[in-house]
Amino acid sequence: MATGKLTALSFGVAADDWNVLQTARPNVLLIGSDQAVAGFLPLLLPRLQPPVTDSPNGTLTLPTALSGTLILRDVQRLVAGDQQRVSVWMAEPARRTQVISTAPGQLYPLVERKVLSEPLFYCLNVLTIALTSPVASV
């Protein structure tokens, strides 16, 4: 069946991960190129709980709503003060916001070098999905 339409599988996302992403709403770390992230997010957006706040290019915009979704792009660019702000914001007892964070590569080396907060790293990557370059389904 040739549709030419991109699906989660087109980006290398396993069916189980896609199911968990849609049903359990975990915090997700998307690792991939800008092209892969830009192609995958439109597939994900209709499945995210509103309001959706997008925090692009390592800038930090935290939503005021206690639920919804925060897309935190290029998390590796967050400076220490912003990492602390995100950690405190995520720890608010009534907070039910899903965080979708993105990075072009693995973040654990930044944790090892103490550039990225270890507790924040583990809060952001409850589910890690390595995106591949999109390939149209055939």
N, C-alpha and C positions, 0 to 999 in steps of 0.2 A: 504494500500500500504506500504509494508515493504522495506525500502531502506537501513537502517543502516547508512545513510549519515547524518552528523551533519548539522543543519541549524541554522539560528538565533533563531528560535523558540526553538530549543534544549537548548539554553542558557537562556530562559525566556524573550527574546526580543519580545515585542509586534510588530505586523505587521505594525502598524502606525509609531512606532519609527524606525523600519527598513527602511520604506519608506522615512521618513524625513532624516534619516542618509544618505541615498543614493542620494537623490535629492537636498536637501537644503545645505548640507555640513556644518552643524553647528559645533561649538566646542562641543566636547562630553567628558563627564566624565564617564568612565567605572568603576564601583565598583564591585569587585569580587575577588575571590581567584586567586592565580597565575595560577592554573590549568584552571580556567574558562577564564581568560584573554588570556592565551596561546592558548586555543582552539578556542576562538572567533576571535582573530586578523587575522588568516589566511582567515576567511570568509570575513573579512572587507577589507583586503589589496588590492584585485583586484579592489575594488570600490573607492579607494583613489586616489586623484589627485597627480601625480608625480611632482617633486621628493619627495619621502618619506624619511624623516630623523627620525631615531629611537634614542631616548635618554634614554637608559636603566638604571634601578637601581638607580634612583634619581640623576644620573649625568646629567649635562646640556650640550647639544650640540644643538645650534640654527642654523638652516639653513640660508644660505645667500640669497637664492632665495626668491623673494617676493610672490611667490605663491607655492602651493604644500601642503604637509601635514607634520606635526610634531607629532610623537608619543612620548609623555612624560610619561614614566612609573614611577610608585611609586612617584607621585607628593608630597605626604606627607613627603618625604625625603628632599625636596628642602630647603636649608637654606635661611635665609632672603635675602642675597645678590643675590642669584640665582632667588628667587621669584621676586625681583626688576628687574633683567635683563630680565626675561620673560615678565613682565608687560610692560617695555619700548619697547621691541621688538614687542610685539603684538600691541602696540599703534601706530606704524609707519603708517603714513597715506596711503602709497601705499601697505601695507601688505595685502595679500589675502590668507594667509596660514591657513588651518584648523588645529586645535589642537585636537588630541585624547589623553586625559590623563587617567591614570589608578591609582587606589588606592584599597587597600584591604578592606577598610571600609569607612564609612561616614566621610567626611572631615569637616563638619560644626562645630563639637566640637573643632577642631583645630583653626578654625576662632574665636570661642568664647574665646579660651584661648590665642588668639593673636599669635599663632604659625604660622598660615597661613594667608597671606594677604587677607582681605575681597574682595577688588576689583579684585584680581587675581582669587579667588574662583569663583566669579560670571562670569568672562570672560571665565573660563575653562568649566563651567557646564551649558552652554546654553541648552544642553540636557543631562540629567543624565540617565544612563542605569545601573540597578542593574543586574549583570549577576548571574545566578544560575549555579550549577554544571552541566556540559553537560550531556544530556541524549540523546542517539541515537533515532531518530524518528522511529516510528513503523507504 
